[in-house]
């Protein structure tokens, strides 16, 4: 007898419908899986056989052919264990096949018949809606993740026995409640607050501008000046994610297998890879491409501490994603695209010894050594960093002071106002699918960053004196627009331009 069960496979952060066709016919006993299965799918034959027997079902001692369609799509992972098991039960007439056409099955089975969670359930749930699927049967730990998608009945079950009972008596089981309300999810308590930062008013101001406009930021200063301390507090002043952003972030984390039974991700990501990370670790890769750190940081922060310790060729991987907001990974058999709309925050010492420009400890590096040190960072990469901020060492009286700085919630309120101004501006004029000033293109700059004569002359002087590129001058305009938004000014003024220019520390140093 022939049975067909619906499942799905991940491609990038999207899913493709997969049909699991099972034929039980005469012949020598055994299971044959065709349709470009990988090793994990091939090994499912032994898992399924043991799981069915240990769950009390009879394993057909006949020839079983399992076909995964479409045949030209590579199938990977253990998520096909459950649909193969259900297909064998249906083809051998041990369960009612009536519900198979309207439901999608996904999950790994253990030898005792229990269901184990798998990665990529959320994008598959989104695809199930487009397929016209009414319900989805997943392991219990994946139910909250799949229930983010509205309009789909998600049943989180714990074993093959429950699956068989569900197919016979679906009315006994209630679907997992849909979780599309952000307020229903608890956010982690903010433990890192800007009020704990002593002094550093200039750097705190740069953090506020970066949060308000989504600008890339680098802190340059001697060891112990507070660069990392400041950077790790940036998430505390970022505005909350919209449901659309939260859904995209959750989808990426689902494909990467990082949800671990959680539902919707509502906290903006903060990724901080070690400086030994490889290029594929940052941008994604593998035989079957998976998202890297820049995609996992989408709508959040990618923090690269000790930037100059990263290999230069690894940092060059960031240039295209920083400009385009996505990364394309091509392999022989497939090409996938991952989102990469992140804010880059980095920190580094000003030289090899770390004390160039310090007012207390003298620098021991020669000019040649400093030149070689900064050669680790290419000009095109630094051009893409909007705010280049020098962080000075604290004065003794600042270190011993018990005075608290401005709290994160007060700064965040100003950031949210500036973000709302930007969103309303771009929504009204419909000049591009952008949400922050950092995402503006040339056509947007001509429309929203008009300068008076004094401001234009100041930028021209900065270009000549600092040798700025066209990209760097555009970054100054974007930062000026954000500073004006924080001040509630509809037009960019010369004071906004002057403040934006002073955030080009690297250009002034070189």
C-alpha positions as CSV (number, residue, x, y, z in Angstrom):
1,X,0.0,0.0,0.0
2,X,1.1,3.6,-0.7
3,X,1.0,6.5,1.7
4,X,2.0,10.1,1.4
5,X,3.0,12.3,4.4
6,X,3.9,16.0,4.1
7,X,7.1,17.5,5.6
8,X,9.5,20.2,4.7
9,X,13.2,21.0,4.3
10,X,15.2,24.1,5.2
11,X,16.9,26.2,2.4
12,X,18.6,29.2,3.9
13,X,16.1,30.6,6.3
14,X,13.2,29.5,4.2
15,X,11.6,26.1,3.8
16,X,10.6,23.9,0.9
17,X,7.7,21.5,0.9
18,X,8.8,17.8,0.9
19,X,6.6,14.9,0.2
20,X,7.4,11.6,2.0
21,X,6.0,8.7,-0.1
22,X,6.1,5.3,1.5
23,X,5.3,2.1,-0.4
24,X,5.0,-1.3,1.4
25,X,5.0,-4.1,-1.0
26,X,6.2,-7.7,-1.5
27,X,9.9,-8.5,-1.6
28,X,12.8,-9.1,0.7
29,X,12.4,-7.2,4.1
30,X,14.2,-3.9,4.3
31,X,14.0,-0.1,3.9
32,X,15.3,1.8,1.0
33,X,15.3,5.7,1.2
34,X,15.7,7.6,-2.1
35,X,15.5,11.3,-3.0
36,X,19.0,12.6,-2.2
37,X,19.0,11.8,1.5
38,X,22.1,12.7,3.5
39,X,23.7,10.3,6.1
40,X,21.4,11.5,8.9
41,X,18.3,10.6,6.8
42,X,19.8,7.3,5.8
43,X,20.4,6.4,9.5
44,X,16.7,7.2,10.2
45,X,16.0,3.6,8.9
46,X,17.4,2.1,12.1
47,X,15.9,4.7,14.4
48,X,12.4,4.3,12.9
49,X,12.6,0.5,13.0
50,X,13.5,0.4,16.7
51,X,11.1,3.2,17.6
52,X,8.1,1.5,16.0
53,X,8.8,-1.8,17.7
54,X,9.3,-0.2,21.1
55,X,6.1,1.8,20.7
56,X,4.0,-1.3,20.3
57,X,3.6,-1.2,16.6
58,X,4.3,-4.0,14.2
59,X,7.1,-3.3,11.8
60,X,6.2,-4.6,8.3
61,X,8.5,-7.5,7.4
62,X,8.3,-6.5,3.7
63,X,10.1,-4.3,1.3
64,X,9.6,-0.6,2.2
65,X,10.6,2.1,-0.3
66,X,10.7,5.7,1.0
67,X,10.8,8.5,-1.6
68,X,11.5,12.1,-0.6
69,X,10.2,14.5,-3.2
70,X,11.3,16.6,-5.0
71,X,14.1,14.2,-5.9
72,X,16.6,16.9,-6.9
73,X,16.6,18.6,-3.5
74,X,19.2,17.4,-1.0
75,X,17.5,16.3,2.3
76,X,19.4,16.6,5.5
77,X,18.9,16.1,9.2
78,X,16.8,13.9,11.5
79,X,13.6,15.8,11.1
80,X,12.3,13.3,8.6
81,X,12.2,10.5,11.2
82,X,8.6,11.3,12.2
83,X,7.1,11.6,8.7
84,X,8.8,8.3,7.7
85,X,7.4,6.6,10.8
86,X,3.9,7.9,10.1
87,X,4.2,6.9,6.5
88,X,5.1,3.3,7.3
89,X,2.3,3.1,9.8
90,X,-0.2,4.5,7.3
91,X,1.1,2.3,4.4
92,X,0.8,-0.8,6.7
93,X,-2.7,0.2,7.7
94,X,-1.9,0.7,11.4
95,X,-3.1,4.3,11.6
96,X,-5.9,6.2,9.9
97,X,-4.5,8.1,6.9
98,X,-7.4,10.5,6.7
99,X,-5.6,13.4,8.4
100,X,-2.3,13.0,6.5
101,X,-3.2,15.3,3.7
102,X,-4.0,18.3,5.9
103,X,-1.1,18.0,8.4
104,X,2.6,18.4,8.3
105,X,4.9,16.1,10.4
106,X,8.3,17.1,11.7
107,X,10.6,15.6,14.3
108,X,13.3,13.2,15.3
109,X,12.4,9.9,17.0
110,X,14.5,8.2,19.7
111,X,14.8,4.4,20.0
112,X,12.0,4.3,22.6
113,X,9.6,6.1,20.4
114,X,9.9,9.5,22.0
115,X,10.0,12.7,19.9
116,X,13.1,14.9,20.0
117,X,13.2,18.6,19.0
118,X,14.7,19.7,15.7
119,X,16.0,23.0,14.2
120,X,14.2,25.2,11.7
121,X,10.6,24.6,12.8
122,X,9.5,28.2,12.6
123,X,10.3,28.8,8.9
124,X,8.7,25.4,8.1
125,X,5.6,26.5,10.0
126,X,5.5,29.7,7.9
127,X,5.8,27.6,4.7
128,X,3.0,25.3,5.9
129,X,0.5,28.2,5.8
130,X,1.4,28.8,2.2
131,X,1.0,25.1,1.4
132,X,-2.6,25.2,2.7
133,X,-1.7,22.9,5.6
134,X,-4.2,23.1,8.5
135,X,-2.2,21.5,11.3
136,X,1.4,20.7,12.2
137,X,2.6,17.9,14.4
138,X,6.0,18.6,16.0
139,X,7.9,17.5,19.2
140,X,6.6,19.1,22.3
141,X,9.7,21.2,22.8
142,X,9.2,22.8,19.3
143,X,5.5,23.6,19.8
144,X,6.0,27.1,21.3
145,X,8.3,28.0,18.4
146,X,5.9,26.9,15.7
147,X,2.9,28.5,17.5
148,X,4.3,32.0,16.6
149,X,2.7,31.6,13.1
150,X,-0.9,32.6,13.2
151,X,-3.6,30.6,11.4
152,X,-1.8,27.2,11.9
153,X,-2.9,24.6,14.5
154,X,0.3,23.3,16.1
155,X,0.2,20.1,18.2
156,X,3.2,19.4,20.3
157,X,3.4,15.6,21.1
158,X,5.9,13.6,23.1
159,X,5.9,10.1,21.4
160,X,4.9,8.0,18.5
161,X,2.1,6.6,20.6
162,X,0.6,10.0,21.1
163,X,0.9,10.6,17.3
164,X,-1.0,7.4,16.6
165,X,-3.6,8.3,19.1
166,X,-3.9,11.8,17.6
167,X,-4.5,10.4,14.1
168,X,-7.3,8.2,15.5
169,X,-8.8,10.7,17.9
170,X,-7.8,14.3,17.0
171,X,-10.6,15.8,19.1
172,X,-8.7,14.7,22.3
173,X,-5.9,17.1,21.6
174,X,-5.9,20.9,21.8
175,X,-3.5,22.9,19.7
176,X,-0.8,25.1,21.3
177,X,-2.1,28.7,21.7
178,X,-0.8,31.1,19.1
179,X,1.8,33.4,20.5
180,X,1.9,36.6,18.3
181,X,1.7,39.2,21.1
182,X,5.1,40.5,22.1
183,X,3.8,41.6,25.5
184,X,3.0,37.9,26.3
185,X,6.7,37.1,26.2
186,X,9.0,37.9,29.1
187,X,12.1,39.8,28.4
188,X,15.4,39.4,30.2
189,X,16.1,41.9,32.9
190,X,18.6,44.6,31.8
191,X,21.6,44.2,34.1
192,X,24.0,46.4,32.2
193,X,23.0,50.0,32.7
194,X,24.7,53.1,31.5
195,X,24.3,54.6,34.9
196,X,27.2,52.4,36.0
197,X,29.6,54.1,33.5
198,X,31.7,56.8,35.1
199,X,32.5,59.9,33.1
200,X,33.1,59.3,29.3
201,X,30.4,61.8,28.3
202,X,31.8,61.9,24.7
203,X,31.6,58.1,24.3
204,X,28.1,58.0,25.9
205,X,26.9,60.6,23.4
206,X,28.3,58.4,20.6
207,X,26.4,55.4,21.9
208,X,23.2,57.4,21.9
209,X,23.7,58.5,18.3
210,X,24.5,55.0,17.3
211,X,21.4,53.6,18.9
212,X,19.2,56.4,17.5
213,X,20.3,56.0,13.9
214,X,21.6,52.4,13.7
215,X,25.1,53.6,13.0
216,X,28.2,51.4,13.1
217,X,30.6,52.4,15.9
218,X,34.2,51.8,17.0
219,X,35.9,52.8,20.3
220,X,39.6,53.5,20.2
221,X,41.5,54.0,23.4
222,X,44.1,52.6,25.9
223,X,43.5,49.5,27.9
224,X,41.1,49.9,30.9
225,X,39.5,53.1,29.5
226,X,36.0,51.4,29.4
227,X,35.6,50.6,25.7
228,X,34.1,47.1,26.3
229,X,32.1,48.4,29.3
230,X,30.4,51.0,27.1
231,X,29.8,48.7,24.1
232,X,28.1,46.0,26.2
233,X,25.6,48.6,27.4
234,X,24.4,49.6,23.9
235,X,21.5,47.0,23.9
236,X,20.1,48.7,27.0
237,X,19.3,51.9,25.1
238,X,18.0,50.3,21.9
239,X,14.3,50.5,21.1
240,X,12.3,47.3,21.4
241,X,11.8,45.2,18.2
242,X,8.6,45.2,16.2
243,X,6.8,41.9,15.7
244,X,8.1,41.7,12.1
245,X,11.7,42.1,13.3
246,X,11.2,39.6,16.2
247,X,9.7,37.1,13.8
248,X,12.7,37.4,11.4
249,X,15.2,37.1,14.3
250,X,13.4,34.1,15.7
251,X,13.4,32.5,12.2
252,X,17.2,32.9,11.9
253,X,17.8,31.5,15.4
254,X,15.4,28.6,14.6
255,X,17.4,27.6,11.5
256,X,20.6,27.8,13.6
257,X,19.1,25.6,16.3
258,X,19.4,28.2,19.1
259,X,15.8,28.4,20.3
260,X,15.9,25.3,22.5
261,X,12.2,25.2,23.2
262,X,11.7,29.0,23.4
263,X,9.1,30.9,21.6
264,X,9.4,34.3,20.0
265,X,12.7,36.1,20.5
266,X,12.0,39.7,21.6
267,X,15.4,40.8,22.9
268,X,17.7,42.3,20.3
269,X,20.6,40.0,19.6
270,X,24.1,40.8,21.0
271,X,26.7,38.6,19.3
272,X,30.3,38.8,20.4
273,X,32.5,36.3,18.5
274,X,36.1,35.7,19.6
275,X,38.9,37.2,17.5
276,X,40.0,33.7,16.4
277,X,36.7,33.3,14.5
278,X,37.0,32.4,10.8
279,X,35.3,34.0,7.8
280,X,32.6,31.3,7.5
281,X,31.9,31.6,11.2
282,X,31.1,35.3,10.7
283,X,29.2,35.3,7.5
284,X,27.9,31.7,7.5
285,X,28.8,28.7,5.4
286,X,29.2,24.9,5.4
287,X,28.3,22.2,2.9
288,X,24.7,23.0,3.7
289,X,25.0,26.8,4.5
290,X,24.0,27.9,7.9
291,X,23.7,31.5,9.2
292,X,26.8,33.0,10.7
293,X,27.4,35.6,13.4
294,X,26.4,38.6,11.2
295,X,23.0,36.9,10.5
296,X,22.5,35.9,14.1
297,X,23.0,39.6,15.0
298,X,20.3,40.8,12.6
299,X,18.3,43.7,14.1
300,X,20.8,43.7,16.9
301,X,24.5,44.2,17.7
302,X,27.6,42.5,16.4
303,X,30.4,43.3,18.8
304,X,34.0,42.7,17.8
305,X,36.2,43.3,20.8
306,X,39.9,43.9,20.0
307,X,39.1,44.5,16.3
308,X,42.8,44.6,15.3
309,X,43.3,41.1,16.6
310,X,41.0,39.7,14.0
311,X,42.6,38.5,10.8
312,X,42.4,41.1,8.1
313,X,41.0,38.7,5.5
314,X,38.3,37.7,7.9
315,X,37.3,41.4,8.5
316,X,37.1,41.9,4.7
317,X,34.1,39.5,4.7
318,X,32.1,42.2,6.5
319,X,32.4,44.8,3.8
320,X,29.6,43.6,1.5
321,X,27.1,42.7,4.3
322,X,27.6,46.1,5.9
323,X,26.7,47.8,2.7
324,X,23.9,45.6,1.4
325,X,22.3,44.3,4.6
326,X,22.4,40.6,3.5
327,X,24.9,38.0,2.6
328,X,24.8,35.5,-0.3
329,X,26.5,32.2,0.1
330,X,27.1,30.1,-3.0
331,X,27.9,26.4,-3.1
332,X,28.1,23.9,-6.0
333,X,24.6,22.6,-5.4
334,X,22.8,25.6,-4.0
335,X,23.0,29.3,-3.3
336,X,21.3,30.9,-0.2
337,X,20.8,34.4,1.1
338,X,20.8,35.3,4.8
339,X,19.7,38.6,6.3
340,X,22.5,40.7,7.8
341,X,21.0,44.0,9.0
342,X,23.1,44.5,12.1
343,X,24.9,47.3,13.8
344,X,28.6,46.8,14.0
345,X,30.3,47.9,17.3
346,X,34.0,47.4,17.7
347,X,36.8,48.3,20.1
348,X,40.6,48.5,19.7
349,X,43.7,49.9,21.2
350,X,45.3,52.9,19.4
351,X,48.6,51.0,18.9
352,X,50.4,47.8,19.7
353,X,51.4,48.8,23.2
354,X,48.0,50.4,23.7
355,X,49.0,53.8,25.0
356,X,49.4,56.1,22.0
357,X,47.9,59.4,22.9
358,X,47.5,58.5,26.5
359,X,48.1,61.4,29.0
360,X,49.5,59.2,31.7
361,X,51.5,56.3,30.3
362,X,53.8,57.0,27.3
363,X,53.6,55.0,24.1
364,X,56.6,52.7,23.3
365,X,55.7,52.1,19.7
366,X,57.6,53.6,16.8
367,X,55.7,55.4,14.0
368,X,56.4,52.4,11.8
369,X,54.9,50.0,14.3
370,X,51.8,52.1,14.6
371,X,51.5,52.2,10.9
372,X,51.7,48.5,10.7
373,X,49.2,48.1,13.5
374,X,46.6,50.2,11.8
375,X,47.3,48.5,8.4
376,X,45.4,45.5,9.8
377,X,42.2,47.5,9.2
378,X,41.6,48.4,5.6
379,X,40.4,51.9,4.6
380,X,37.2,50.6,2.9
381,X,36.2,48.8,6.1
382,X,36.8,51.9,8.3
383,X,34.9,54.0,5.8
384,X,31.8,51.9,6.6
385,X,32.1,52.7,10.3
386,X,30.1,55.9,10.9
387,X,31.3,56.8,14.4
388,X,35.0,56.5,15.3
389,X,35.3,57.6,18.9
390,X,38.4,58.1,21.0
391,X,37.9,56.9,24.6
392,X,40.3,58.5,27.1
393,X,41.5,57.1,30.4
394,X,39.5,58.2,33.4
395,X,40.9,60.8,35.7
396,X,41.6,59.6,39.3
397,X,38.8,61.7,40.7
398,X,36.4,60.1,38.2
399,X,37.4,56.6,39.2
400,X,36.8,57.2,42.9
401,X,33.6,59.2,42.4
402,X,30.3,57.5,43.5
403,X,28.2,59.7,41.2
404,X,26.0,57.7,38.9
405,X,25.6,58.6,35.2
406,X,22.4,59.0,33.3
407,X,20.4,55.8,33.4
408,X,19.7,53.7,30.3
409,X,15.9,54.1,30.4
410,X,16.2,57.9,30.1
411,X,18.6,57.6,27.1
412,X,16.4,54.9,25.5
413,X,13.4,57.2,25.7
414,X,15.2,59.8,23.5
415,X,16.4,57.1,21.2
416,X,12.8,55.9,20.7
417,X,11.6,59.4,19.9
418,X,14.3,59.7,17.2
419,X,13.5,56.3,15.8
420,X,9.8,57.2,15.5
421,X,10.8,60.4,13.6
422,X,12.8,58.3,11.1
423,X,10.1,55.6,10.7
424,X,7.4,58.2,10.1
425,X,9.6,60.1,7.6
426,X,10.4,57.1,5.5
427,X,6.8,55.7,5.7
428,X,5.2,58.9,4.5
429,X,7.4,59.5,1.5
430,X,7.7,55.8,0.5
431,X,11.2,56.3,-0.9
432,X,12.6,53.0,0.3
433,X,12.1,50.1,2.6
434,X,14.3,51.5,5.4
435,X,13.8,52.0,9.1
436,X,16.8,54.0,10.2
437,X,19.1,56.8,9.0
438,X,22.1,54.3,8.7
439,X,20.2,52.5,5.9
440,X,19.7,55.5,3.7
441,X,21.0,55.3,0.2
442,X,22.2,58.2,-2.1
443,X,18.7,59.1,-3.3
444,X,17.6,59.3,0.3
445,X,20.5,61.6,1.2
446,X,19.6,64.0,-1.6
447,X,16.0,64.1,-0.2
448,X,16.6,64.3,3.6
449,X,20.1,65.7,4.1
450,X,20.0,69.0,2.4
451,X,22.6,71.4,3.7
452,X,22.9,75.2,3.9
453,X,25.9,77.0,2.5
454,X,27.8,77.0,5.8
455,X,27.3,73.3,6.5
456,X,28.3,72.4,2.9
457,X,31.5,74.5,3.2
458,X,32.4,72.7,6.4
459,X,32.0,69.3,4.9
460,X,34.1,70.3,1.9
461,X,36.8,71.5,4.2
462,X,36.7,68.2,6.1
463,X,37.0,66.2,2.9
464,X,40.1,68.2,1.8
465,X,41.8,68.2,5.2
466,X,41.1,64.6,6.2
467,X,41.1,63.1,2.7
468,X,37.6,61.6,3.2
469,X,36.1,59.3,0.5
470,X,32.7,59.8,-1.0
471,X,31.4,57.0,1.2
472,X,32.9,58.6,4.4
473,X,31.3,62.0,3.5
474,X,27.9,60.2,3.1
475,X,28.3,58.7,6.5
476,X,28.9,62.1,8.0
477,X,25.6,63.2,6.4
478,X,23.7,60.3,7.9
479,X,25.1,60.9,11.4
480,X,24.3,64.6,11.0
481,X,20.7,63.6,10.2
482,X,20.5,61.5,13.3
483,X,21.9,64.2,15.5
484,X,19.3,66.6,14.1
485,X,16.6,64.0,14.9
486,X,17.8,63.7,18.5
487,X,17.6,67.5,18.8
488,X,14.1,67.5,17.2
489,X,15.3,69.7,14.3
490,X,13.7,69.2,10.9
491,X,16.8,70.5,9.0
492,X,20.5,69.7,9.4
493,X,22.4,72.7,10.9
494,X,26.1,73.4,11.0
495,X,26.4,72.3,14.7
496,X,25.1,68.9,13.7
497,X,27.6,68.6,10.9
498,X,30.5,69.7,13.2
499,X,29.6,67.1,15.8
500,X,29.4,64.4,13.1
501,X,32.8,65.3,11.7
502,X,34.5,65.0,15.1
503,X,33.4,61.3,15.2
504,X,36.0,60.5,12.5
505,X,38.9,59.6,14.9
506,X,40.6,57.2,12.5
507,X,40.7,59.7,9.7
508,X,42.2,62.3,12.0
509,X,44.8,59.9,13.3
510,X,45.9,58.8,9.8
